[in-house]
Amino acid sequence: MKSIRVFFGIALAALVLLSLPVAYGGQAAPPIAEKIQTDKTMNGELMKVDTAAKVISLKGPDQKEALFRYSDETQVLSADKTVQGLAGKTGAQLRISYREERGSNWATKIEVLEKQ
């Protein structure tokens, strides 16, 4: 009789543990691959750099202006390796790798392209 109670106790505990994700989450967590955001790229002509707001304006191949936010972690591939150094290079050809996040384009890498 005691072993039957132990068995039902274990079965009840297992049932409670298995039902917790359904009761509190409703859905399983998405796989890690879905959480990782991939960078997009855009080539274009540098219009302006606003160092106070940390925003770069780029005119794309379709002649539309796109804005990109940057941070101290943004990698800059140019002679002086800083976004501030780009401020005087209006018209330079750039390739910006970015992520769409919180309604903004966040630059992860900015490359100055050589004129051909």
C-alpha positions as CSV (number, residue, x, y, z in Angstrom):
1,M,0.0,0.0,0.0
2,K,2.8,2.3,0.9
3,S,4.5,1.7,-2.5
4,I,1.3,2.6,-4.3
5,R,1.3,6.0,-2.5
6,V,4.9,6.6,-3.4
7,F,4.2,5.7,-7.0
8,F,1.2,8.1,-7.2
9,G,3.2,10.8,-5.5
10,I,6.0,10.6,-8.0
11,A,3.5,10.4,-10.9
12,L,1.7,13.5,-9.6
13,A,5.0,15.4,-9.2
14,A,6.0,14.5,-12.7
15,L,2.7,15.7,-14.1
16,V,3.0,19.0,-12.3
17,L,6.5,19.6,-13.5
18,L,5.5,18.7,-17.1
19,S,2.6,21.1,-17.1
20,L,4.5,24.2,-15.8
21,P,5.7,25.3,-19.3
22,V,2.1,25.1,-20.6
23,A,0.7,27.0,-17.6
24,Y,3.3,29.8,-17.6
25,G,4.7,30.1,-21.1
26,G,2.2,28.7,-23.5
27,Q,5.0,28.3,-26.0
28,A,8.4,26.8,-25.9
29,A,11.4,29.2,-26.3
30,P,12.4,29.6,-30.0
31,P,15.6,27.9,-31.0
32,I,18.8,29.9,-30.5
33,A,19.3,30.2,-34.3
34,E,16.1,32.3,-34.5
35,K,17.3,34.7,-31.8
36,I,20.6,35.5,-33.6
37,Q,20.2,38.4,-35.9
38,T,22.1,38.5,-39.1
39,D,23.7,41.7,-40.4
40,K,22.4,43.3,-43.6
41,T,24.7,45.5,-45.7
42,M,24.1,48.7,-47.7
43,N,26.5,50.4,-50.0
44,G,26.2,54.1,-50.7
45,E,27.5,57.7,-50.6
46,L,28.1,59.3,-47.3
47,M,25.8,62.3,-46.8
48,K,26.7,63.5,-43.3
49,V,27.8,62.3,-39.9
50,D,26.1,63.7,-36.7
51,T,28.6,62.9,-34.0
52,A,26.4,64.4,-31.2
53,A,23.4,62.1,-32.1
54,K,25.7,59.3,-33.3
55,V,23.9,59.0,-36.7
56,I,25.3,58.5,-40.2
57,S,23.3,59.4,-43.3
58,L,23.9,57.4,-46.4
59,K,22.4,57.8,-49.9
60,G,21.9,54.4,-51.4
61,P,21.9,53.2,-55.0
62,D,18.2,54.0,-55.2
63,Q,19.1,57.7,-54.3
64,K,17.1,57.4,-51.1
65,E,18.7,58.5,-47.8
66,A,19.1,55.9,-45.0
67,L,20.0,56.7,-41.4
68,F,22.2,54.5,-39.3
69,R,22.9,54.8,-35.6
70,Y,26.3,53.8,-34.3
71,S,27.9,53.1,-31.0
72,D,31.4,52.9,-29.5
73,E,31.3,49.2,-30.4
74,T,30.8,49.9,-34.1
75,Q,33.8,48.7,-36.1
76,V,35.2,51.3,-38.5
77,L,37.5,50.3,-41.3
78,S,39.1,53.5,-42.5
79,A,42.5,55.2,-42.2
80,D,41.8,56.7,-38.8
81,K,39.4,54.0,-37.6
82,T,36.9,56.4,-36.1
83,V,33.5,57.6,-37.1
84,Q,34.5,61.2,-36.3
85,G,37.2,60.9,-39.1
86,L,34.4,60.2,-41.6
87,A,32.8,63.6,-40.8
88,G,35.0,65.4,-43.3
89,K,34.6,62.7,-46.1
90,T,31.2,63.7,-47.5
91,G,30.7,61.8,-50.8
92,A,32.9,58.9,-49.8
93,Q,31.6,55.5,-50.8
94,L,30.8,53.3,-47.7
95,R,29.6,49.8,-47.0
96,I,27.6,49.6,-43.8
97,S,26.8,46.4,-42.1
98,Y,23.8,46.8,-39.8
99,R,21.0,45.3,-37.8
100,E,17.4,46.4,-37.6
101,E,16.7,46.8,-33.9
102,R,14.2,48.8,-31.9
103,G,12.9,50.5,-35.0
104,S,16.4,51.8,-36.0
105,N,19.3,50.6,-38.2
106,W,22.3,50.0,-35.9
107,A,25.6,50.0,-37.7
108,T,27.9,47.1,-36.6
109,K,30.7,47.8,-39.2
110,I,31.5,50.8,-41.5
111,E,33.9,50.3,-44.3
112,V,35.3,53.1,-46.5
113,L,35.4,51.7,-50.1
114,E,38.2,52.6,-52.5
115,K,37.2,54.6,-55.6
116,Q,37.4,52.5,-58.7
